């Protein structure tokens, strides 16, 4: 029988200080969590040293904070180990679940003995150092590239692009997730008020969860109420309709987390207590087009649905057998889509749909949020709060997905860990409409959002529409003040409304209006 992978140690660290003198870099925080994870195995000192010296696989989630030349190599050197497998991921919130899945697979194939899967961010410290003009932060590792500001990967990707998105100033997470929310709302025939109330209640419930989690950035702070989350004010300004600030991810945190995996045979040899052992059962993930306008629709995520279904299948589970969920939640639409697919109620769900409290209240630790979900899942399964758990890790603009299933019990029978990935790297979707880069004619809104200024005023409308003559899709901005005003309505549905679009040759932008005679 193939080796059975098992999680034997976890560790989390939070550095809440905003002082420059307390500015620990991500590698320092990560090393602390590895030491905690070794201790968490429950082994006495000599056996714990054997576990540490046996580390031969190190996977790191790419950090937003600091571009290390070789983060896994740096960790191996600090730990005094030689890792035959050493890897740092690309960017994406799916990476913690993907790396854990990959590490479990390597262990099951006998390709390594002890695997570390880890990640961390120090964005709050980096922000403090930037504000204090202490760059680079004192004592931090020499970066691969010069750093003079807080890293934002999506903005960096768009900066030199000639894509449809760049031409229309659209394509960041703050734009795309609201577009899915608006599309989802319309598909469910929900009123704008009912949809907004659902989002506000969801994030108030999440905030309450985070306030009780010792590793959350908002631990022990008063949990934001439904009214506070849902009411637009100067402090809770609208970012992109329909999401005010408290429905957006908060990334300025200092957090790190680690999982240590080995095989059941080696855990037995070391004497790791059975109470410390949690078993990865299987995982699955895929992605959709990086360009959001090349996707099937804006009211569901085929990648989320496929990843959930495939992960459950390879793990030998039905959705009803999952006791604990943690759905990635940078914006409310992600858990909404997951709940819809699995037929779970959004509110008053008999099973938790977050263990952390979401990226707004727990803190969006760059790409590493779901590593904390995995460590918390391990804790709660150890505590007997359930037998089976599922973590959905999402990245990009609803682009990358990976799901991992964990259990306090081994896989059923003699079946081994899935030997290969069950989904393609890129999900094939056959019903994507043709895209017109330049559009002209009568059109219908497929989805939309409105970006607001820091002063709380509507600033730029973003429309995805269909030409009535051909059914082709286009991306556009608003053409006039009246159209922007209507798009900003918090009471009238705009999805499905008719208007007109025309390309402006000077700006290369498509411009959409509700007024046929408007001068575009």
FIMARTI-626283 format. One record per residue: residue in one letter; x, y, z of N, C-alpha, C in turn. Coordinates in steps of 0.05 Angstrom, whole numbers, plus 32768, in hexadecimal, padded with zeros to 4 digits. Each point is the difference from the previous one (the first is absolute). Example, Ala and Ser with C-alpha at 12.3 -4.5 7.8 and 13.67 -1.06 7.14 Angstrom:
2
a81087F8E809C7FEE80188000801280188000s7FF980157FF28010801880017FF18016800E
This chain:
520
x80117FE880007FEF80188000801280198000x7FF780147FF2800F80197FFE8001800E801Bx8015801080058002800F80197FE780128003x7FF7800480197FE9801080058009801B800Cx7FFA80177FF28008801A800A7FEF80098018x800D800E80127FF280098018800C801A800Ax7FEE8013800880098019800C80067FFB801Ex80188006800880087FFB801C800780198010x800180177FF380078018800F7FF780197FF1x7FF68013800F7FF8801A7FF5800A80178011x800280177FF480098017800F7FF6801A7FF3x7FF7801280107FF8801B7FF7800D80168011x800680167FF3800C8017800E7FF380197FF6x7FFC801280137FF5801B7FFA80128015800Dx800A80127FF1800F8017800B7FEF80197FFDx7FF3800880157FED80167FFF800D801B8002x801A80018006800D801A80048004800E7FE5x7FFC801B8001800480107FE8801A80118003x80107FFA80148019800E800480167FF77FEDx801080127FF680157FF97FEE80147FED800Dx80058005801980137FEF800E7FF67FE38004x7FE67FFC7FFD7FF47FE580027FFA7FF47FE5x800B800C7FEB7FF97FF87FE4800F7FE67FF9x7FF57FE98007800C7FE67FF87FF87FFB7FE3x80137FF77FF17FFA7FF97FE47FF17FE67FFEx7FF47FFA7FE97FF07FE77FFD80107FE78008x80197FFE7FF780107FE8800680037FFC801Ex80038015800F80027FFD801E7FE67FF6800Cx7FEA800B7FF67FE67FF6800A7FFB7FE37FF8x80087FF97FE87FFD7FE47FF680107FED8011x80198007800680117FEF80107FF57FFC801Cx7FF38014800B7FF37FFD801A7FEA7FEB7FFEx7FF080017FEA7FEA7FED7FFD800A7FE47FFCx80177FFD7FF2800B7FE57FFC80087FF4801Bx800D8010801180087FF7801A7FE77FF88011x7FEB80117FFD7FE77FFA800F7FF47FE67FF6x80017FFC7FE57FF57FE77FF5800E7FE88009x801B8001800280107FEA800A7FF77FF9801Dx7FFE801580107FF87FFD801C7FE37FF58002x7FEF80087FED7FE47FF880007FFD7FE27FFBx80147FF37FF57FFF7FE37FFB7FFC7FF08019x8007800C80177FFD7FF2801980177FEE8007x801680027FF180177FEF80048012800A8016x800D7FEF800F8015800880128018800B7FF1x8012800D800E801580107FF380117FF07FEBx800A7FE9800780117FF17FEE7FF17FF77FE7x7FE77FF780037FF07FF87FE97FF880187FEFx7FFB8017800D7FFA80187FF1801880097FF0x80187FFC800A801980067FF180027FEE7FE8x7FF87FE7800380007FED7FE97FED800A7FEAx7FE8800880097FEC800A7FED800B80187FF1x800C8012800F800B80187FF380167FF97FECx80127FEF800880177FFA7FEF7FF87FEF7FE7x7FE77FF480027FF67FF07FE97FF180107FEBx7FFE801A80057FF280117FEC800F7FFF7FE6x7FF37FF67FEB800D7FFF7FE67FEF800B7FE9x7FEB800E80087FEE800D7FED7FF6801A800Cx800480167FF17FF7801A800A7FF1800E7FE9x7FE6800580047FF080107FEE7FF8801A800Dx800480167FF27FF9801A800A7FEB800D7FEEx7FEC800C800C7FEE80117FF2800D801A7FFAx7FFF800A7FE7800D80197FF97FF580168012x80138011800A7FF8801680117FFD80197FF0x7FEA800F80077FFD801B7FF480158013800Bx80087FFC801980108014800E801B80047FF4x800E7FEA7FFA801D80027FFB80097FED7FEBx800C80097FEA80087FEE7FEA801B7FF28006x7FFF7FEA800F80187FF18007800C7FF37FE8x801B80007FFF800D7FF17FEA7FFA7FE28001x7FFF7FF580197FFB7FE380047FF67FFC801Cx7FE6800480047FF57FFE801B80037FE3800Bx7FF97FEB7FF180037FE5800B801D7FFA8007x801280097FEF801D7FFC80068009800E8019x7FF6801880048006801080187FF67FF18019x7FE87FF67FFE7FF47FF1801780107FE78006x80087FF17FEB800F7FE88004801B8006800Dx800C80157FF8801A8008800C7FFC8007801Ex7FEC800F80067FFB8008801C7FF97FE78011x7FF27FED7FF47FF87FE8800E80177FEC8002x801480037FEF80167FED80007FF97FE67FF3x7FEF80017FEB7FF87FE77FF3800680027FE2x80007FE97FF380047FFE7FE37FE57FF67FF5x7FF380117FF07FE67FF97FF580047FF77FE3x7FF97FE77FFB80027FF67FE47FEB800D7FEEx7FE98008800D7FEC800F7FF27FFE801B800Cx800280157FEF8000801C800A7FF180107FEBx7FEA800D80097FEF800D7FEC7FF28018800Cx7FFF80167FF17FF0801880077FEB80037FEBx7FE7800480087FEA80007FED7FFF801B7FF1x7FEE80007FED7FF8801A7FF47FEB800D8012x7FF780187FF77FEC800E80107FE47FF47FFDx7FF1800080157FE47FF77FFF7FF87FF4801Ax7FE8800780097FF67FF7801A7FF97FE28000x80017FF37FE97FFC7FE37FFE80187FF18009x8017800D800280197FF2800380037FEF8019x7FF7800A801880037FEF80187FF47FE47FFDx7FE77FFF7FF57FF37FE67FFD800E7FF07FEAx8009800D7FEB800E7FF17FEA801A7FF5800Ax80108010800F80197FF680097FFD7FE98014x7FEC800280117FFB7FEA80137FF87FE67FF1x7FEF80037FEC7FF87FE97FF080187FF47FF2x801180117FF580187FF67FF280137FF28013x8004800B801880127FF480147FF57FE58009x7FE67FFE80047FF47FE6800880057FEC7FEAx7FFD80087FE880047FED7FE9801D7FF77FFFx801380128004801D7FF8800080067FEC8016x7FF48005801880047FEE80167FF57FE47FF9x7FE980007FF47FF37FE67FF9800F7FF17FEBx8011800E7FF180107FF27FEC801D7FFA800Ax800580068019801A7FFB800B801680137FF6x7FF880177FF7801380137FF5800C80138015x7FF580008018800B800F80167FF87FF3801Bx800C800980157FFB7FF4801A7FF180128013x8008801A80017FF2801480107FFE80197FF0x7FE8800A7FFD7FFA80177FEF7FF780188010x800B80177FFA7FF78019800C7FF180107FEAx7FE8800880067FF180127FEF7FFA8019800Fx800980177FF68000801880117FFC80197FEFx7FFB8016800E7FFE801A7FF47FFC80158015x800580197FF87FFD801680148002801B7FF2x7FF58014800D8000801B7FF7800880138017x800B80177FF88006801580137FF9801B7FF3x7FE880017FF57FF780187FF27FFC80178012x7FF77FFB80197FFD80168013801B800C8008x80137FEF8004801B800A8007800C800E7FE8x7FFD7FF57FE8800A800E7FE87FF3801B7FFCx7FE6800280057FF280197FFE800B80148014x80057FF78019800B80118015801C800B7FF8x80107FEE7FF5801B80087FF87FFF80137FE9x7FEE7FFC7FED7FFD80127FE97FF8801B800Ax7FEC800180127FF7801A800B8016800F800Fx80117FF0800E8016800C800F801980057FF0x7FFE7FFA7FE5801780047FEE80187FEF8009x7FFA7FE9800B80157FED800880007FE87FECx800780067FE880017FEC7FEB801C7FFD7FF5x80097FE77FFD7FF27FE880097FFF7FFE801Ex7FED7FF0800B7FFF7FFE801D801A7FF6800Bx8008800B8017801A7FF8800C80027FE28005x80167FF57FF580067FE480057FF27FEB7FEFx7FEF80097FEE7FF27FED7FEF80127FF47FEAx7FFA7FE97FF780107FF27FEB800080117FE7x801880007FF38002800E7FE67FEB7FF57FEDx7FEF80117FF57FEB7FF67FED800B7FFB7FE4x7FF17FF07FF280077FFB7FE47FFE80197FEFx7FEB800F80057FFA801A7FF27FFF80168014x800580187FF77FFE801780127FE380048009x7FFC8006801A7FE68004800B7FFF801C800Cx7FEE80117FF67FFD801B800B7FE380068008x7FEE7FEC7FFD7FE4800480087FF47FE58006x7FE7800080097FF27FE780077FF77FF37FE6x80077FE67FFD7FFC7FF17FE77FE27FFB7FFBx7FF780057FE87FE57FFA7FF780027FF17FE6x7FFF7FE67FFF80067FF17FE87FED80057FE9x7FE6800480067FED80047FEA8004801A7FF2x80068015800F8006801A7FF380197FFF7FF0x80157FF1800A80187FFE7FF17FFC7FF17FE6x7FEE7FEC80007FFA7FF17FE87FF380117FEBx7FEE801280087FF180117FED800F80177FF5x80158009800E800D80197FFB800980037FE3x800A7FEB7FF3800B80027FE57FEF7FF07FECx7FE87FFB80077FEF7FEF7FEF7FF180117FEBx7FFC7FF37FE97FF0800C7FEB7FE57FF17FFDx7FF87FF380157FE87FF07FFF7FE780118000x7FEA7FF37FFB7FE6800D80027FFC800B801Cx80097FF180157FFD8009801B8010801A8005x801980007FF78011801880057FF480187FF2x7FF77FFD7FE77FF480167FF17FE9800C800Fx7FF07FEF800D7FE8800A800E80048003801Fx801A7FFD800980078004801C7FF07FED8012x7FFE7FE77FF87FF17FEC800F800F7FE68000x7FFC7FF08015800D7FE68001800C7FFA801Bx800080128013800A7FFB801A7FEB7FF18011x80087FF280157FEC7FF280117FE980138009x8006801980077FEB801280097FEB80057FEBx80077FFB7FE77FED80047FEA7FF17FE67FFAx800F7FEA7FFE7FF57FE77FF57FED7FF28013x80077FFF801A7FEE7FF280137FE5800F8002x8000801A80017FE5800E80007FF07FFA7FE7x800E7FFC7FE97FF17FF97FE77FF37FE58003x800E7FED800D7FF37FE680057FE980028014x8004801180147FEA800480137FE7800B7FF3x800380147FEE7FE9800B7FF27FF47FEC7FEDx80117FF07FF27FF57FEC7FEF7FF27FEA800Fx800B7FF880177FF37FEB80117FE5800A800Ax80008018800A7FE7800C800B7FE97FFF7FEBx800780097FE77FEC80007FEB7FF77FE47FF9x80127FED80007FF97FE57FF87FED7FF38015x8003800980197FEF7FF680157FE680108003x7FFC80147FEF7FE9801280017FFD800C801Cx80168007800C8000800D801A7FFE801E7FFCx7FF4800E80138001801D8000801B80098009x800880197FF9801A800A800980018001801Ex7FEA8007800D80008002801D80037FE5800Dx7FF27FEC7FF680027FE5800C801C7FF57FFCx800C80057FE9801B7FF67FFA8014800E8013x7FFD801A80038013800F80117FFD7FF7801Dx7FE77FFB80097FFB7FF6801B800E7FE58004x7FFE7FEF7FED800D7FE68002801E80038004x800C80127FF0801D800480018008800C801Bx7FF08013800A8006800D80197FFE7FEC8018x7FEB7FF07FFF7FFD7FEC801680167FEB7FFFx80077FF77FE880157FED7FFC801A800A800Cx800780187FFA801A800B80097FFF8008801Ex7FE88006800A7FFE8004801D80047FE6800Fx7FF57FEA7FF580047FE6800C801E7FF87FFFx800C80067FE9801D7FFA7FFD801080108014x7FF9801A8003800E801180137FFF7FF5801Dx7FE97FF580077FFD7FF4801B80127FE88003x80037FF07FEB80127FE98000801D80098004x800880157FF1801B800A80028006800B801Bx7FED800D800C8005800C801B80067FEC8015x7FFA7FE67FFB80057FEB801380197FF07FF9x800D80067FE980177FF07FF8801A800E8008x80107FF480118018800D800A801480097FEAx7FFF7FF47FE9801380087FEA7FF480147FEDx7FE7800880047FF480147FEF800A801B8006x800380117FEC8009801B80037FED80108012x7FE67FF97FFF7FEC800E80107FF87FF18019x80117FEE80097FFA7FF080187FFA80138018x7FEA7FFA800E7FF7800E80187FF7801D7FFAx800080087FE77FF4801A7FFA7FE27FFC7FFCx7FF0801580057FE37FFD7FFC7FFA7FF87FE4x7FF07FEB7FFC7FFA7FF77FE57FEE80147FF2x800580057FE77FF080127FF17FE37FF57FFDx7FED801080057FE47FF87FFF7FF680017FE3x7FE97FF47FFB7FF480017FE57FFC801C7FF7x7FF7801180127FFB801C7FFA801B800E7FF9x80147FFB800F801A800D7FFB800C7FF67FE5x7FFE7FE67FFB800B7FF57FE77FF0800B7FE8x7FE6800280027FEF80067FE97FFB801E7FFBx8005801180147FFA801C7FFD8018800F7FF4x7FFC800F7FEA8015800F7FF48004801A800Fx80188005800A80088018800E801B800A7FF6x800A8015800C801B80097FF980157FEB8006x7FFC7FF3801780147FEB80077FFB7FE67FF1x7FE77FFB7FFA7FF97FE77FF17FF780087FE4x8012800E7FF27FF9800B7FE67FFC7FEA7FEBx7FF080067FEC7FFC7FEE7FEA801A7FFE7FF0x80097FE87FFA80187FFC7FF07FF77FFB7FE3x7FF47FEA7FFA7FF37FFA7FE67FE57FF48006x7FEB800B7FF57FE57FF780067FFD7FE27FFAx7FF47FF180137FF18008801880107FFD801Ax801B80007FFF80107FFA8017800C8018800Dx7FF780078019800F8014800F801A7FF4800Bx80108011800D801A7FF7800A7FFF7FE78010x7FED7FFD80127FFE7FE980127FF77FE77FF3x7FFC80017FE67FFB7FE77FF080187FFB7FEEx8016800D800480197FFC7FF180157FF48012x80127FF17FF480167FF3800F80128016800Cx800B7FFA801880138011800E801A7FF18001x8014800B7FF2801A7FF17FFD8017800A8011x7FFC8016800E8017800C800E80037FF2801Bx800C7FE8800080037FF08017801C7FF48001x80077FF5801780197FF180047FF87FE4800Ax7FFE7FED7FEE7FF67FE5800880107FEB7FF1x80047FE9800D800E7FEA7FF37FF47FE6800Bx80027FEA7FF07FF67FE68008800F7FEA7FF2x80027FE9800E800F7FE97FF67FF07FE68006x80027FED7FED7FF87FE4800480187FEE7FFCx80037FED801180147FEB7FFC7FF27FE67FFCx80087FF27FEA7FF57FE77FF980157FEA7FFFx7FF97FE8800680117FE97FFC7FEF7FE87FF9x800B7FE880027FF07FE87FFA7FF87FF3801Bx7FEB7FF07FFF7FF77FF2801780177FEE800Bx800F7FF37FEF80157FEF80098016800F800Fx800780187FF58015800F800E7FF5800D801Ax7FE680087FFF7FF4800A801980007FEB8016x7FFB7FE77FF780007FE98014801D7FFD800Ax801380017FEE801C7FFC8008800980158014x7FF780197FFB8008801680127FF08000801Ax7FE87FF480007FEF7FFF80177FED80188002x7FF9800B7FE97FED801780017FE57FF68009x7FF5800C80157FE67FF7800A7FEA80007FEBx7FEE7FED80017FEB7FFE7FEC7FEE80188002x7FFE800D80177FEE80178004800A80187FF0x801980007FF8800B80177FF17FFD7FFC7FE2x7FF67FEA7FF780017FF97FE37FE580077FF2x8003800E7FEB7FE980067FEE80087FF97FE4x7FEE7FF47FF180077FF37FE77FF580107FE8x801180097FEE7FF6800A7FE67FF47FE97FF0x7FE880037FF77FF37FEB7FF1800380037FE2x800180197FF7800380057FE47FFA801D7FFAx800780097FE87FFB801B7FF87FFD80037FE2x7FF780177FF87FFC80057FE37FFF801E7FFBx800A80087FE97FFF801C7FF9800380057FE3x7FF780177FF7800380087FE47FFD801E7FFFx8001800B7FE87FFC801D7FFD7FF080067FE7x7FF480187FFF7FF3800A7FE9801280147FF2x7FF6800C7FEB800F80147FF1800980168013x801980097FFD800A801780107FF080197FF9x7FF880027FE77FF180177FF77FE27FFB8005x7FF5800F80137FE57FFA80097FEB80027FEAx800580107FEC7FEC80037FEA7FFF7FE87FEEx80137FED800480007FE77FF07FF47FE8800Fx7FEE800680137FF47FEB800F7FE37FFB7FF8x7FF67FE980097FE57FF87FF77FEA80148009x8001800880197FEB8011800B800A800D8019x7FEF8011800D8008800E80187FED7FFB8017x7FF47FE980007FEE7FF9801780087FE5800Cx80147FF37FF6800A7FE7800B801E7FFE7FF9x800E7FEE800F801C7FFB7FFA80037FE27FF9x80037FF97FE780057FE47FF980187FF4800Ex80158011800480187FF6800D7FFB7FF9801Dx7FF08010800F7FF97FF9801B7FF07FE78001x7FEC7FFE7FEF7FEF7FE87FFF800F7FE77FFAx801180017FEB80107FE97FF880137FF88016x800D8013800D80147FFA80157FF37FF48018x7FE9800A80087FF17FF480177FF87FE47FF9x7FF47FFC7FE97FF77FE57FF980177FEC7FFEx801580087FF380177FEE7FFC800E7FF9801Ax800380148011800E7FFB801A7FF07FED8011x7FE6800380007FEF7FEE800F80027FE37FF5x7FFF7FFF7FE580017FE67FF3801A7FF18006x8017800D7FFD80197FF2800480057FFA801Dx7FF2800F801280027FFB801D7FED7FEA8009x7FEF7FF77FEF7FED7FEB80077FEA800A8012x7FF880197FFD7FEC800D80117FE9800B7FF0x7FE98003800D7FEA800F7FF77FFF801B800Fx7FF580147FF37FFF801A800D7FF37FFE801Cx7FEC7FEE80037FF27FFE801A80127FF68016x80167FF37FF880127FF5801480158014800Ax800080187FF580128015800A7FF3800E8018x800F800180157FF6800C80198008801D8003x801780077FF4800B801B8004800A800A7FE4x7FF880197FF98009800C7FE8800F801A8006x801480067FF0800A801C7FFF800280087FE3x7FED80127FF98000800A7FE4800F801B8000x801380027FEE800E80197FFC7FEC80177FFDx80078016800C7FEC80168000800D801B8000x800D80067FE9800B801B7FFC7FE980147FFBx7FEA7FF67FF47FE8800F7FFC7FE97FED8004x7FE8800A80077FEA7FEE80067FF87FEC7FEAx800580077FE77FF77FEE7FEB800D7FE58000x80187FFD800A800D7FE57FFF7FF27FEC8012x7FFB800680197FF07FEC80107FE47FFD7FF5x7FF480157FF57FE57FFD7FF480007FEC7FE9x801480017FEF80017FED7FE980057FE4800Ax80117FFD801480067FE5800B7FE77FF5800Ex7FF2801080107FE87FF7800D7FEA7FF87FECx7FFE80107FEC7FEB7FFB7FEB80067FE57FF3x80197FFB7FF980077FE77FF37FFB7FE78012x80068003801A7FFD7FEA80127FE57FFF800Ex7FEE80127FF87FE58001800C80018005801Ex80128012800980028007801C7FF3801C8004x7FF2800380167FF4801B8006801680148006x7FFD80187FF880148015800480018008801Dx7FE88004800C7FFE8007801C7FF47FE88010x8007800080197FF67FEB801280067FE47FF6x80177FFD7FF380087FE67FF680077FEE8017x7FF67FE7800080067FEE8017801E7FF98001x800F80057FEA801C7FFA8000800F801A7FFBx80178005800D800F80187FFB800980027FE3x7FFE80187FF5800A80047FE5801A80128001x800780098017801A800C8005800A7FF8801Bx80197FFA8002800D7FFB801A801080188009x800780117FEE8012801780057FF1801A8004x7FEC80057FEE7FF280198001800480127FE8x800C7FF57FEB8002800F7FE7801780138000x800780097FE7801880117FFC7FFC801C800Bx7FE8800980047FFC801B800B80068000801Ex7FF77FEC800F80028001801D80177FEF800Ax80057FE87FF580187FF180088019800D7FF5x7FFE800A7FE88017800D7FF280077FEF7FE8x8002800E7FEA80077FF37FE7801E7FFD7FFDx800B7FEA8009801D7FFE8002800C7FFB7FE4x7FFD80147FEE800B7FFD7FE57FF57FE87FF3x80117FEE7FF77FF87FE77FF47FFB7FEA8015x80068005801980037FEB80147FE87FFC8012x7FE9800E7FFB7FE97FFE80127FF87FE38005x7FFE7FF07FEB7FF57FE5800480147FEE800Ex80198007800380127FF080117FF68002801Dx7FF7801780077FF48003801B7FE67FF18003x7FF17FFF7FEA7FE87FEF800080067FE38004x80167FF77FF380087FE4800380097FFA801Dx80118012800B80097FFB801C7FE880018013x7FED80127FFC7FE9800180127FEE7FE87FFCx7FFE7FF67FE77FF17FE87FFB800D7FE88010x801A7FFF7FFF800E7FEB800F7FF98001801Ex80018019800B7FFA8003801C7FE47FF68007x7FED80087FEF7FE47FFA80077FFA7FE27FFBx800D7FF47FED7FFC7FE37FFD800D7FF18017x801780098009800D7FF480177FEE80028019x7FF2801680027FEE800580177FE67FF17FFFx7FFC7FF27FEA7FE77FF07FFD7FE880107FF8x800480187FF47FEA80107FF77FF47FF67FE6x800D7FEC7FF57FF67FF37FE880137FEA7FF8x7FF87FF17FEC80127FEA7FF6800D80097FE6x7FF1800C7FEF800A80087FE57FFE801E7FFCx8014800C7FF48000801C7FFB800880067FE3x7FF780177FF6800680087FE48008801D8000x801780057FF28009801C7FFD800080077FE2x7FF280157FFA8000800B7FE4801380198000x80157FFE7FF0801380167FFD7FFE800C7FE4x7FFB801A80007FFA800E7FE7801680157FFBx800780047FE6801480147FF97FF980107FE8x800F80167FFC7FFB80127FEA7FE5800D8001x7FF380027FEA7FE5800C7FFE7FEC7FEA7FFBx7FFC7FEF80147FF07FE87FFD800D7FEF7FEAx801A80007FFF800F7FF37FEA800A7FE48008x800F7FFF8016800D7FE780087FF17FF48018x7FFC7FE67FFF7FF27FF28016800F7FE78008x80017FFA801980097FE680097FF17FF9801Ax7FF77FE780017FF17FF6801780107FE8800Cx80028000801B800D7FEA800E7FED7FF58015x7FFE7FE680037FF07FF3801480127FF38015x7FFA80058019800F7FF680177FED7FEF8012x800C7FEE800F7FEF7FEF801180107FF68018x7FF27FFB8016800C7FF3801780037FE27FFCx7FF67FF67FE980027FE47FFA800F7FFC7FE5x800E7FE97FFE800D7FFA7FE77FEC7FFB7FE9x800A80007FE87FEF7FF97FE97FF47FE58004x7FE87FFC7FF57FF27FE78003800F7FE97FF3x7FFF7FE9800C800B7FE87FF4801E80027FFCx80097FF57FE9801C80007FFA800780147FEAx7FEE80127FFA800580137FEA801680138009x801280077FED8016801280067FF9801C7FF8x8011801380077FFC801C7FF97FFF80027FE1x7FEE80117FF57FFF80037FE3801B80047FF4x80077FF07FEC801B80007FF5800480177FECx7FEB800C7FF6800380167FED7FE980138004x800380187FF47FEB801480027FE97FF87FEEx7FE88004800A7FE87FF77FF27FF480147FEDx8009801980017FF680157FEF8016800B7FEFx7FFA800B7FE88014800D7FF08009801A800Dx8017800A7FF8800A8019800B7FED80177FF9x7FF580007FE87FED80147FF77FE67FF27FF9x7FEA800A800B7FE67FF47FFB7FF680077FE4x7FF87FED7FF17FF680057FE57FE280078002x7FFA80187FF77FE480097FFF7FF980067FE4x7FEB7FF37FF67FFA80017FE37FEB80157FF9x7FF3800C80137FEA80127FFA8007801E8005x801A80067FFD8008801C80037FF8800F7FE6x7FF2801780037FF9800F7FE88018800D7FF2x7FFD80067FE78014800F7FF18004801C800Dx8018800A800080078019800C800580157FEAx7FF280168001800680177FEE80108015800Ex801980047FF880118014800D7FF5801C7FFBx7FF480057FE97FF380197FFA7FE37FF97FFAx7FED800E800D7FE47FF97FFF7FF080187FF8x7FEA7FFB7FF17FEF80167FF67FE47FF57FFCx7FEC800C800E7FE57FF87FFB7FF07FFD801Ax7FE77FF77FFC7FEF7FFB8017800A7FE98010x7FFE8002801B800D7FEC80117FF07FFC801Ax80077FEA800D7FF47FF9801A80167FFC8014x7FFC800A801980137FFD801580007FE3800Bx80177FF37FFF80047FE5800B80078001801Dx80128012800780078007801C800E801B7FFFx8006800A8018800B801B8002800A8005801Cx800F801580038006800C801A8007801D7FFCx8001800F80168008801C7FFF801680048015x8017800B7FF78016800780127FFB801B800Cx80048003801A7FFC8019800E801A800E8007x7FFF801A80028018800F800980037FFE801Ex80178009800A80047FFF801D7FED8013800Fx7FF580137FF17FED8012800C7FE37FF58000x7FFD7FE77FF57FE77FF380017FED80067FE9x800C800A7FEA7FEF80077FE980057FEC7FE9x7FEA7FF97FF180037FEE7FE98014800C7FEDx80137FF07FF68016800A7FF080027FF47FE5x7FFD7FE57FFE80037FF37FE67FEE7FE77FFFx7FEF7FFF7FEC7FEF7FE97FFD800E7FEA7FEFx7FFD7FE88008800C7FE97FF17FE97FEE7FF8x7FFD7FFB7FE67FE97FF17FF6800B7FE87FEFx7FF57FE9800580037FE97FED7FE57FFD7FF4x7FFF80017FE57FE67FFF7FF280007FED7FE8x7FE97FFD7FF57FFC7FF07FE87FF380117FEAx800A7FFF7FE87FF4800D7FEA7FE77FF17FF8x7FEA800F7FFC7FE77FF37FF980017FF37FE4x8010800C7FEF80007FF67FE4800F7FE57FFDx80147FFB801080117FE97FFD80027FEE8019x7FF9800B801780047FF18019801D80018009x8012800F7FF2801C80028008800280108019x80157FFA800F8005800E8019801380177FFCx7FFE80158011801380167FFF8004800A801Cx8015800F80048006800E80197FFF801E7FFAx7FF4801080137FFC801C7FFB80028010801Ax8003801A7FFD7FFD801380167FE680107FFBx7FF8800F80157FE880107FFC800680177FEDx7FEC80097FF2800380157FEC7FF9801C800Ax7FEF800180147FF6801B80087FF77FFF801Ex7FFD8017800B7FF98002801C7FE67FF38007x7FEC80027FEF7FE67FF3800680037FE28002x800F7FF47FED80057FE38001800E7FF88019x8015800F8008800E7FFA80187FEE80028019x7FEE801380007FED800480167FED7FE88002x7FF77FF67FE97FEE7FE98000800E7FE78009x80197FFC7FF6800F7FE9800880067FFF801Ex80008018800C80068002801D7FE87FFC8012x7FE97FFB7FF47FE87FFD801080027FE88013x7FF78005801980007FEA80137FE47FF48003x7FEE80067FED7FE57FF580027FF67FF47FE6x800C80087FE97FF67FF67FE680157FEE7FF3x7FF67FE97FF780127FED7FF38008800A7FE5x801B7FFE7FFA800A80097FE680077FE97FEEx80047FE8800B80067FE87FF07FE77FFA7FEFx80047FFD7FE67FEA7FFB7FEE7FF480197FF2x8009801780097FF580197FF4800D80057FE5x7FF1800D7FEF800980057FE5800C801C7FFEx801380037FEE800C801A7FFA800F7FFE7FE6x801480127FFD800F80017FE7801D80038006x80107FF47FEF801D80018004800D800A7FE6x8016800E8003800F800A7FE9801D80028008x80127FFB7FED801D800380058009801C7FFBx8010800A8014800D801A7FFD801C7FFC7FF5x800580087FE8801A7FFA7FF38017800D800Fx7FFC8018800B8016800E800D800A7FF18019x7FED7FF7801180087FF3801980017FE17FFDx7FF67FF67FE97FFE7FE47FFA7FEC7FF18012x7FF18010800F7FED7FF480137FE47FFD7FF3x7FF27FEA80087FE47FFE7FFA7FF180108015x7FEC800F7FF87FF0801180127FE37FF87FFEx7FF47FFB80187FE47FF780017FEE8016800Cx7FE880027FF47FED801480097FE47FF58000x7FEF800B80127FE47FFA7FFF7FF080137FEEx800E80167FF87FF380147FEF80097FFD7FE4x7FEE7FF97FEE80087FFA7FE5800C80187FF2x7FF680188006800A80187FF28018800C800Dx800B7FF280158017800B800E801880037FEEx800E80158004801980047FF180167FF1800Dx80087FEB7FF480147FEE800D801C80097FF8
